[in-house]
Amino acid sequence: MKDILNKLIEHKSLDKELSRQILLELAQGKYNNSQVAAFLTVYMMRSITVDELEGFRDAMLELCLSVPIDEYDAIDLCGTGGDGKDTFNISTLASFVVAGAGQNVAKHGNNGVSSVCGSSNLLAHFGYEFTNDIGELKRSLDQANICFLHAPLFHPAMKNVAPIRQELGVKTFFNMLGPMVNPSFPKKQLVGVFSLELARLYGYLYQKTDKDFIILHTLDGYDEVSLTGRFKMISNQGEQVLGPEDLGLQTVKRQEISGGKTVEESAKTFDQILKGQGTSAQNAVVIANAGMALYSANREAGLDYCINKAEESLLSGRALKAFQRLISRKKIYTIA
């Protein structure tokens, strides 16, 4: 590792195969905590290359516990996090809206590292018990149109890295990898990223796959459609810059979509929005992201139709029912 660190400190980059090999060795516990922390820190101080990102991704997918659910044609909605915007759990809510609209979802998530409340923190708060049992995951899809893939259960080789990430408390290249390493290998995906530079890297790598994808970055820094301004959309069909008006929605203010300071506060906001008690700004942001996911899964339907379908799913209570059905497999969830 000393040679690798010196190479990186000298602003040299790694090729794809070396990147893959390093992450495999890191997962095997070959390096001590200080070396791992130093390796992670380098990528907080300089940009990652396409080869490095691709090599790290390939290692993670090679090591993961795969989830064979191709027959469900599920989509993943996952952001990189790390945008520092402290919004409420938009992509998690959007996932249930998409499920409520009838599109199967394989949601990949984790505990928050650089944020207070990740999707896993949220579901754990409501009593959901994480599982990697394939039969149980399929039953969730059959009953709720959604299954939840808690990352540590499917990437067990990364267990020695998790405490170091938690102690660092800032975004690392693992944030960049999160959406790329869904263990169900979904063919449909909506990805939010925290920078334009990363959006371009993702666009390049995803063009090399057979996925139907949309990559999103709001130009004022959000890793999703925040409706606070215009956003970049990269897909199989090229690049566009769109605004809230293109989705038939109003611009919102940053403070209108802020999240809670604790898991409990975040869960309360999540609960209120699902139960139809969200503000117009909160509802609009969830609908925007869910609509974009539905559009990614079914381009022929058109963006307007998908936005309307997302709105109907949220406001009719179908998204809430999808959530209840997922949670009720482990714990009864009642409407207050």
N, C-alpha and C positions, 0 to 999 in steps of 0.2 A: 504493500500500500504506500510505503514511503516514496517509491519511484513514481507511482501514479499521482500522488499529491504534488510532488515537485513538478511533474509535467503540467498539471492543471494550473498550478500557481504561476507557471511561466506562460500562461495563456494559450497553451496547446490543447487540442481537443482529442477525444478518443474516437476510434472508428467503431462501427456498429458491433463487430464481434467482440472487441475488447470490452465495450460497455456491457454487453450481455454477460460476458464471463465475470466481470467484477460484481455485477449484481447477484449472479448465482453464488459466488463465493461469499458475498456479504450475507446472503440468506443462510448459508451454511455455518455462519458464526466464525468465519476465518479471521475477521478483524475485530479488534477490541472497540469498546464504546468511544474512546477518544478518536480513533481513526475514522469510525463511521460518522461521528459528529463533524469532523473536519471535512470529510468527503461531501456530506450534505451541505455544509456551509459554503463550499466553493461555488455551488450552483445557486446560492442566494446572491452571489456577488458578480456572477457573469452569466451570460445567456447560454442556454443549452443548445446543442446543435441537433439537426435532424437525425444524424447517425446515432448520437448518444441517446436521444429519446426513443428511437426505434429499437436500439439494442436493449435498453432498460425494459421497454414494453415487452419485447420478445421473451426476456428472462422471466418476467412476472407471469406471463401467460403459460410458459413452459412449466412453471412451478405450481400453478393454481390447481385447485380442486374443481374440475369442470362440471357444469350443470347442463346436461343434455335435454333441453326443452325446445328444440327447433320447431316442433310441431305447433307451438303456440304463437310463433311469429311475433314475439314480444319486442317492445321497444324499451330502451333505457333512456331516462332523463337524468343527466348527471352533470354537475358543474365541477370545475377544478377547485372552487373555493379560492381563498387567498386574495380576494379582491379588496379586503379591508373595509367593506361597505356596511357590514353588520345589518343586513336585511333579515326579515323573517324567513322562514323556511319555504321559499318560493318553489324550488324544483320538487320538493317532497309533496307539497300541496298539489302542484301541477300533475304529479304522477297519479294521484288519486282521481283527479279530474279526468285524466286520459283514460284511466281504468273505468270510471263511471260512464264514459262515452263509448265503451265497448271495445277499446283497443287494449290488448294484453300488454302488461308492463313487467319487466324484470328490473326492478330498481336496485342499483348498486349503491351502497352507502356505507358510512363509517361514523365514528364519533368525531366531534369537532376537535381540530388541532389548533388552527389559527382563529377559530370562532368559538363562541360560547356553546352553541348547540348544533351539532350535526344531525343528519337524518336518523342515525342510530340512537343518539341521545334522546331524540324526540319519541321514537317508537318505544324505546325502553321505558320512558316515563309513563306511557299509556299501558304498560304491562305486557307488551309483545315480547315473546321469547324467541331469540334468534335461533335459526336452525340451518343446517346444511344437508338435511335429509331430503333427497330428491322427491320422494313420494309426498312428503309434506308440502314442499314447494309447489308441486303440481296440483295438489288439492287446493292450495291458496289461489292458484291461477284459475282453476275450475270454478271456484266459489266467488272469488272477488275480482278476477281479471288482473290480479297483481300478486307478485311475490317479492319478498325483500331479501336481498343478498348482502348480509353484514360482512364487510370485506375481510376482517380477521379470520372468519371461519373458512374462507375460500382461498386465502393466501397465508396459510399457517407458517410458511417458511419465513415470513416477514415479522414473526413475533418478536425477534430480538431487536428489530429496528423501531417498533412502535413506542417503547418507553423513551427512546432518544428523541423521536419526533415530538412526543408529548412534552418532554423537558425543554426542548428548543422553543416550542410554542409559536413558531412562525412557519410560513409556507416553505416547502421544499420541493424538489422535483417529484416527490411522491404525489403531491397535489396535481401536478401536470399529468401523472400517469393514471390517476384514479379512473377517469372516464374511459380510458383505453383498455382497461384490464378487467372488464366485466366478465366473470367466469362463465356466463351463459353464451358468450360470443354472439351477441345480438346482431341481426342484419339491419336493424333500424335503430337510429340513435339521434338524440338531440343533445348537443354538448355545449355548455357554456364555459368560456375561458376568460382568464383575468387580464389578458393583454392582447393587443393586435399582433404582436410578434408571435405569441403562442398560437393565435388563431391561424396564422399563415403556416406554421409548422404542422398543426393538426390537419389543415386543409391538404397539405402535401402528402402526409401519411395516409389520410383517409381516402384520398383519390386512388391510392394503390390497393384498396380493399374493394370488396363487392357490397359494401354497406350502402343503404339509403341514409344519408346523414344531413344534418344541418348543424353548423358550428356558429355560435352567437357570441358577440362581444359588444356591449353598449359603449359608445365612444367616450363616455365620461368615466369609464373604468369598471363597470359591473360585469360579472361573469354570467349574465342572463339578459333577457329583455326587461329592463327596469322601467321603461316608459318615461324615464327622466330626460330622454333625448334620443338622438338617432343612434342606430345600431348597425353593425356589420353582420351580414349573413353570408356564410360560405357553405355551398352545397355541391352536390354532384353536377348541378347545372350552372355553376359559376359563382360570382360574388355580386352582392348588392348592398347598398346602404339604404336602409328604410327608417321611417320614423313612426311614432305612435299613430299618426293619421293614416298610414298605409294599412294599419290593422283595424281601422275604424274606432280607435280608442283615443282618449285624451292624455295629454302629457301630465305626469304627476310630479310632485316634489319629493326630494330625497327623504325628508323627515316623515313623509306619509307611508314609507315602506320600510322603516327601520324596525329592527328586531328587538327582542327582549335582552335584558342584562343577565338573565339566568335561564336555565332550562325550563323552570316553572313558568316564567313569563312567556317564553317562546311557545310553550305548549298551550298556554291560554289563548294566544293569538291564533295559533293553528286551529284550535278547537272552535273559536268564534267564527273564523272564516268558513270552515267546513259546514258549520251549522247555519250559515246564511246571515251571520251577524257581523261580517267584515265590512270595512268602509268601502266606498266606491273605488278608491285608489288601490286598496289591497286586492279587491276582487279583480280589478282590471289587469293588474300585473300577473296574477295567477292565471287568468284566462288567456292573456297574451302568450305566456310560455306553454301552457297546455295546448293552445291552438297551433303554435308552431310545431309542437311534437306531433299532433295529429296530421298536420300538413306534411311533415317529414315522412310519416308512415303512409300517406295517401295523397300524393301530389295531384292526382287527377281530380280530386274533389274540389280543389281550389282553396286559397287561403281564407277568403271570406267565409266559406262554408265551415271550415275547420274552427275558426274563431267562434262562430255562432254555436257550433256543436259543443265547444268547451264551455261557453257561457251557460248553455242549457244544462250540461252535466253538473256544474257547480250550483246554479241557482235552483235546480229542481230537487237537489238532495241526492242525486245519484252518486256523486263523488263521496258524500258522507257514507252512503250505504257500502261503497267499495271499501272504505276505511273500516267500517264496523265489521264487515265480513272477514277482513284480514285479521283484525284484532281479536274477534270473537273465537278464532281457532284456539286462542290461548287464554283469553279473558273476556268476560262480558263487558261491553262498552255501552253505556246507556246515554240517551239524550237528556240533558238537564232541562 
